[in-house]
Amino acid sequence: MLSTFSEKYIQDLLKDLEDPDKYTRATALETLSDTVVDNRPLLEMLVPHFQKKLKDESSLVQMTAVESLGKVGKRFPYLIVETLPQFIDFLTSESTYLRESAAEILGMIGSQNPDLVRDAISCLIELLRDQKYTVYEKAIDAIERIGTKDKELVKPAIPHLIRLLTTTEDESLIRKIVNIMVKISAPDFEEIKESLPLLLEQLENNDPNIRKLAFLAIGKIGLIVPHITKKFVPMLSEKMRDKDDKVRKAALTAMRDIEIGEKRSTKEKIVLLVKNLQSSDIQIRKDAIDILERISDEDIKLIKDAIPSLIDRLVDSESNIRDIAIKLLIKSRSYLAELINKT
């Protein structure tokens, strides 16, 4: 087992773990975890020693033990399964470092096997209320990583993530939170729909800064899933009369974001519909051209990118598809002329 390591070297380091000097103990932990990080048999022997140091009287040694076990967990998660209850306890530690590290390690383990951290989810969600930015950011990251493997497990975090949107002005963090919510609530986004009232009620908050943040958050959600927020546009329009200038600007930004999201969503939809127009399945082609017809009723210019595919449908085997293609080409004749002139 110690073929590539001197047994005496390892034993000396293990002896140092019991040294009265906390710096010696911490250094021994760090050296051991760095030296044998890829040696699974040796790590199996060392993990109990690392676990023991989680209860060391020195916070420095405790933190180094957490780091050491984190390194082990990154390579061999099952070696630290017995330590997970201790990490869950650390989520409520008075030490900021221990809360951060525990969240990070649990997220890392959960991204590989969500079932191993099932008991930690409620504590990670509670950590979203932490006063320290670095702590709740690690909790957000952990929820995201676990959600990549098991969306259902972290869906209860969505209302808490929604509330968090009204406590930060960090745009990158806002975008990150919204993206996480969208990922874990897709494809129906039901949890976001159910949680949106939490944001809407903040539009009446006495604190203008909270009203501003609520508007900005609604806008960022609208950028990605505009169909959820579109129905709130009249309400947002009304709130543009807010007495606070910053709130009015935020309301305008939110409306613009929703509008951009709608255009982006429609463009992506057109790309998919154009692809479906080429399908060998008659029903898929028929559904695609029916949707294009409905979109054209809103704004004919939205379907101009579909014109080449509509021309192809003039010889479709299905007469109904041919008829709608003719109708849409006549409606979009100005764009058709533009396309002809380019060629």
C-alpha positions in Angstrom: 0.0 0.0 0.0 2.8 2.4 0.7 4.9 1.3 -2.3 5.4 4.9 -3.6 5.7 6.4 -0.2 8.0 5.9 2.7 6.1 4.2 5.5 8.2 6.2 8.0 7.3 9.4 6.2 3.6 8.7 6.5 4.0 7.6 10.1 5.9 10.8 11.0 3.1 12.9 9.5 0.5 10.9 11.4 2.5 11.5 14.6 2.5 15.3 13.8 -1.3 15.2 13.7 -1.1 14.8 17.5 1.6 17.5 18.0 0.7 20.1 20.7 1.4 22.9 18.1 -1.6 23.6 16.0 0.5 24.8 13.1 2.3 21.5 13.0 -1.0 19.6 13.1 -2.4 21.7 10.3 0.7 21.4 8.2 0.7 17.6 8.6 -3.0 17.4 7.4 -2.3 19.5 4.4 0.9 17.6 3.5 -0.9 14.2 3.8 -3.9 15.2 1.7 -1.7 16.8 -1.0 0.8 13.9 -1.1 -1.6 11.0 -1.4 -4.5 12.6 -3.2 -4.6 10.0 -6.0 -3.7 7.0 -3.8 -7.1 5.5 -2.9 -5.9 2.7 -0.7 -3.7 5.1 1.4 -6.6 7.6 1.5 -8.9 4.9 2.9 -6.4 4.5 5.8 -6.0 8.3 6.3 -9.6 9.5 6.1 -10.4 8.5 9.8 -7.4 10.6 10.9 -8.7 13.5 8.9 -12.2 13.0 10.3 -10.8 13.0 13.9 -9.3 16.4 13.3 -12.7 17.9 12.5 -13.2 18.0 16.2 -9.7 19.5 17.0 -9.7 22.3 19.5 -8.0 24.6 17.0 -10.2 26.2 14.3 -7.2 26.3 12.0 -6.8 22.5 12.3 -10.6 22.1 11.8 -10.5 24.2 8.7 -7.5 22.3 7.3 -9.3 19.0 8.0 -12.3 20.2 6.1 -10.0 21.2 3.2 -8.3 17.8 3.3 -11.6 15.9 3.2 -12.8 18.1 0.4 -9.8 17.0 -1.7 -10.6 13.4 -0.9 -14.2 13.9 -1.8 -13.4 15.5 -5.1 -11.6 12.3 -6.2 -13.3 9.6 -4.2 -16.7 10.9 -2.8 -17.7 7.6 -1.2 -14.6 7.7 1.1 -16.1 10.6 3.0 -19.8 9.5 3.1 -19.5 8.9 6.9 -18.3 12.5 7.3 -21.3 14.1 5.6 -23.4 14.4 8.8 -20.5 16.5 10.2 -20.5 18.7 7.1 -24.2 19.2 7.5 -23.6 20.3 11.1 -21.0 22.7 9.9 -23.7 24.5 7.8 -24.9 26.1 11.1 -21.4 26.7 12.5 -20.5 30.1 13.9 -17.4 29.9 11.6 -18.0 31.6 8.2 -15.2 29.5 6.7 -16.8 26.2 7.9 -20.2 27.2 6.6 -18.7 28.1 3.2 -16.6 25.0 3.0 -19.3 22.6 4.1 -21.7 24.1 1.4 -19.0 23.7 -1.2 -18.2 20.1 -0.4 -21.8 19.1 -0.1 -22.5 20.7 -3.5 -19.5 18.8 -5.0 -20.6 15.5 -3.6 -24.2 16.1 -4.6 -23.2 16.9 -8.2 -22.0 13.3 -8.3 -24.6 11.6 -6.3 -27.5 13.7 -5.1 -28.9 11.0 -2.8 -25.8 11.3 -0.6 -26.7 14.9 0.3 -30.5 14.6 0.5 -30.5 15.3 4.2 -28.5 18.5 3.6 -31.0 20.2 1.2 -33.1 22.0 3.9 -29.9 23.3 5.6 -28.5 24.6 2.3 -31.8 26.3 1.6 -31.7 27.9 5.0 -28.1 29.1 4.3 -29.6 31.3 1.5 -30.6 33.6 4.4 -27.0 33.8 5.7 -25.8 37.4 6.4 -22.4 36.6 4.7 -22.4 37.0 0.9 -19.6 34.4 0.5 -21.7 31.9 2.5 -25.0 32.2 0.6 -23.1 32.3 -2.7 -21.7 28.9 -1.9 -25.2 27.7 -1.0 -26.4 28.9 -4.3 -23.6 27.1 -6.1 -24.3 23.9 -4.2 -28.0 24.0 -5.1 -27.1 24.6 -8.7 -24.6 21.7 -8.8 -27.0 19.3 -7.1 -29.8 20.4 -9.4 -27.8 19.4 -12.5 -28.3 15.8 -11.3 -31.7 16.0 -9.5 -33.9 19.0 -10.2 -36.7 17.7 -8.0 -34.5 17.6 -5.0 -33.7 21.3 -5.1 -37.0 22.7 -6.4 -38.0 23.7 -2.8 -35.2 26.3 -3.0 -37.0 28.3 -5.7 -39.2 30.5 -3.3 -36.1 31.3 -1.3 -34.1 32.1 -4.4 -36.9 34.5 -5.4 -36.7 36.2 -2.1 -32.9 36.5 -2.4 -33.4 38.5 -5.6 -34.8 41.4 -3.6 -31.7 41.6 -1.3 -28.9 42.0 -3.8 -27.9 44.6 -6.4 -25.2 42.3 -7.8 -26.4 41.9 -11.5 -24.2 38.9 -12.1 -25.6 37.2 -9.0 -29.2 38.1 -10.1 -28.6 36.6 -13.5 -27.1 33.5 -11.9 -30.0 33.0 -9.6 -32.6 33.4 -12.4 -30.7 31.0 -14.6 -30.6 28.4 -11.8 -34.4 28.8 -11.2 -35.1 28.3 -14.9 -32.9 25.2 -15.1 -34.4 23.5 -12.1 -38.0 24.4 -12.9 -38.0 23.6 -16.6 -39.8 22.6 -18.7 -43.1 23.9 -17.2 -41.6 26.5 -14.8 -44.4 25.8 -12.4 -42.4 26.6 -9.3 -41.4 30.0 -10.7 -45.0 30.8 -11.6 -46.1 29.9 -8.0 -43.3 32.0 -6.5 -43.6 35.1 -8.6 -46.3 36.6 -6.3 -43.5 36.9 -3.7 -41.8 39.4 -6.0 -45.0 41.1 -7.1 -45.9 41.9 -3.5 -42.6 43.6 -3.1 -43.7 46.1 -5.7 -45.8 47.6 -2.9 -43.0 47.6 -0.3 -42.4 50.9 1.5 -38.7 50.6 0.8 -38.0 52.0 -2.7 -34.8 50.0 -3.0 -36.7 46.7 -2.5 -39.3 47.9 -5.1 -36.5 48.6 -7.5 -34.9 45.2 -7.0 -38.2 43.5 -7.4 -38.7 45.2 -10.8 -35.2 44.3 -11.9 -35.7 40.6 -10.9 -39.0 40.4 -12.8 -37.3 41.8 -15.8 -34.4 39.3 -15.6 -36.9 36.4 -15.4 -38.7 37.9 -18.3 -35.5 37.8 -20.4 -35.4 34.1 -20.2 -39.0 33.0 -19.8 -41.1 35.9 -21.1 -44.3 34.0 -21.3 -44.4 33.8 -17.5 -44.0 37.6 -17.0 -45.8 38.9 -20.0 -49.2 39.1 -18.2 -47.7 41.4 -15.6 -46.7 44.1 -18.2 -49.9 46.2 -17.6 -49.1 46.1 -13.9 -45.5 47.1 -14.5 -46.7 50.0 -16.8 -48.9 51.3 -14.0 -46.0 51.1 -11.5 -43.9 53.3 -13.8 -45.7 56.2 -12.1 -43.8 55.4 -8.9 -42.8 58.5 -7.0 -39.2 57.3 -6.8 -37.0 57.9 -9.9 -34.9 54.8 -9.4 -38.0 52.6 -9.2 -39.5 54.1 -12.3 -36.2 53.4 -14.2 -36.2 49.8 -12.9 -39.8 49.4 -14.1 -38.8 50.6 -17.5 -35.8 48.3 -17.5 -38.0 45.3 -16.5 -40.5 46.0 -19.4 -37.6 46.3 -21.9 -36.1 43.0 -20.6 -39.5 41.2 -21.0 -39.8 42.7 -24.5 -36.3 41.5 -25.4 -37.1 38.1 -24.0 -40.2 37.9 -26.1 -38.3 38.7 -29.3 -35.5 36.3 -28.5 -38.0 33.6 -27.7 -39.9 34.1 -30.9 -36.7 34.1 -32.9 -35.7 30.8 -31.3 -39.2 29.4 -32.0 -39.0 30.5 -35.7 -35.7 28.6 -36.1 -37.3 25.4 -34.7 -40.4 25.9 -36.9 -38.3 26.3 -40.0 -36.5 23.1 -39.2 -39.9 21.3 -38.7 -41.1 22.6 -42.1 -38.5 20.2 -43.6 -39.7 17.2 -41.6 -40.9 14.1 -43.5 -43.8 13.8 -41.1 -46.8 15.6 -42.5 -48.3 16.4 -39.1 -45.1 18.0 -37.9 -45.0 20.2 -41.0 -48.7 21.1 -40.6 -48.2 22.0 -36.9 -45.2 24.2 -37.8 -47.0 26.1 -40.5 -50.1 26.6 -38.4 -48.0 28.2 -35.6 -46.2 30.4 -38.2 -49.6 31.6 -39.4 -50.6 32.6 -35.9 -47.2 34.4 -35.4 -47.7 36.2 -38.6 -51.1 37.6 -37.3 -49.1 39.3 -34.5 -46.4 40.7 -36.8 -45.6 39.5 -40.3 -41.9 40.6 -40.1 -41.4 37.9 -37.4 -41.6 35.1 -40.0 -39.4 36.6 -42.7 -36.6 34.2 -41.9 -39.0 31.4 -42.7 -39.6 32.6 -46.3 -37.2 30.2 -48.1 -38.8 27.2 -46.3 -42.3 28.5 -47.1 -41.3 28.6 -50.8 -40.3 24.9 -50.5 -43.7 24.1 -49.1 -45.4 25.4 -52.4 -44.9 21.9 -53.7 -45.8 20.1 -50.5 -47.8 16.9 -50.9 -50.4 18.2 -48.4 -52.8 20.8 -50.0 -53.5 22.5 -46.7 -49.8 23.2 -46.2 -49.5 24.5 -49.7 -52.4 26.9 -49.2 -51.1 28.3 -46.0 -47.6 28.7 -47.5 -49.1 30.7 -50.4 -51.1 32.9 -48.0 -48.1 33.6 -45.8 -45.9 34.4 -48.8 -48.5 36.9 -50.1 -48.6 38.5 -46.6 -44.8 38.8 -46.5 -44.4 39.9 -50.2 -42.4 42.9 -49.3 -39.8 40.7 -47.5 -40.0 38.2 -50.4 -39.1 41.0 -52.8 -36.2 41.9 -50.6 -35.0 38.3 -50.6 -35.2 38.1 -54.4 -33.2 41.3 -54.8 -30.5 39.9 -52.6 -30.1 36.9 -54.8 
